[in-house]
Amino acid sequence: MVELKELDEALFRGEVSKVKELTRLALQEGIDPKEILEQGLIKGMAVVGEKFKSNEIFLPEVLLASQAMHGGLEILQPLLVKSAVRAKGKVVIGTAKGDLHDIGKNLVAMMLKGGGFEVVDLGIDVSAEKFLKAVQEHEADIVGISALLTTTMIGMGEVVTVLEEAGLREKVRVMIGGAPVTQEFAEEIGADGYAPDAASAVDKASELMKSLGRE
Amino acid sequence: MLIIGEKINSSRKDIKEMVENKNKNFIQELARQQVEGGAEMLDLNIGTIRKGEPESMRWLVETVQEAVKVPLCIDSPNYAAIQAGLEVYDANRGEPLINSVTAERERLELILPLVKKYQCSVVALTMSEKGIPQDAKERLEIAHQLIKKLTAEGIPLESIYIDPLTLPVSTNIQSANIVLETLRGIKDSYPGVKTIIGLSNISYGLPQRRLINQAFVVLALANGLEAAILDSTDQRIMALIKSTNLLLGKDEFCKQYLQAFREGRL
């Protein structure tokens, strides 16, 4: 009998093959894919996020845990789709136009996936138009924008503007982050949320889903 | 090796506050400590201050110049901030270093006239519109382009500092190797051009960062590094640089090493 606790522990240690094996075993034993996802993978990534925030584990360990999570997710995904388990929400994410720094953005994307969100990663140097197109194409709930430079932060405001012009502003929430970004700046450009780190970003995204009435 | 003090950088929260509040004593003390530790130039980076970066840079240059005599490295992607800093720079203390240009055309075209007007040295990052190349080969390709362009504009080879861009080893285990290979490649093709790195980025995301920085500076020196932006108040790093230079045959009669010993710096 597979204990899902074992699964989230293997994920925490970044053991990709063990996570895959335990996920398969759990499925063979008839455990609901949704439960494996929530009690195994999501719970495991939540611990990873917390420990990273409190400096008990380090960046490479988060990356490894995330690989392990993907290993499990790959196996679960087709079954989750079949049984119509919906993601918590859909997030379109990228770095602001002109900004090539993506460590923070990648971490947030990982933690969001680990938190049960569907993530569309647009990569680096993403123009406002590209964000808009992705929101329309994927019917995203949330747009996540990251910037490390004060010179590229301005691009975040442009995303808010193009969403307004396209008449989509009410349908989608905008959250931002990155070293120079503050809550004050978020309010200034009319973004809906700011998160200081990757673990808080998941909480913030959940909060924004609630405000959309789509939790 | 040119030692550039890294500490006046607003990505550190306390520094950001001190610059925003124009805390003269704090900044001047930080400048003195770094020079005392062995910095021969100080880097001024206030990239995380969004409102009034030019004005803050001007204040910072004036404030630091009042406290120490070393030349300064004006570190910003923002053309206006660089210009503001250079306007009040005291040329008597030696050539300032502009940090930085890239192969991105817009940035290059805005900053190049400043390099010429104020007779600065300039840091050129090996990245282009397409971002930072994953391997040394492409970074060298960009370095060649930059050197060609800068020398064509009349900037002397020895005023060009190529920065191969140090990314954290925590997100790509080959990060240090890529930098070392690029450093070697640059020195092979252009012995006259200078090389520079920002040292501390290598250890981002890991515990005991100093240890990694210390090992990296030794490796980088052995592969052709000539200038580094680093923590000059870290005595271990400074002593390692001295002993590595000695081993690389760059310290005739072990003069600098022995002087450091007598000053209690080893």
Interface residues (C-beta under 8 A of the other chain):
Chain A: N55 F58 L59 P60 L63 L100 I103 N106 I124 D125 L149 T150 T151 M153 A179 P180 F185
Chain B: S11 G47 T48 I49 R50 E53 P77 N78 M127 G131 I132 P168 S170 T171 Y204 G205 L206 P207
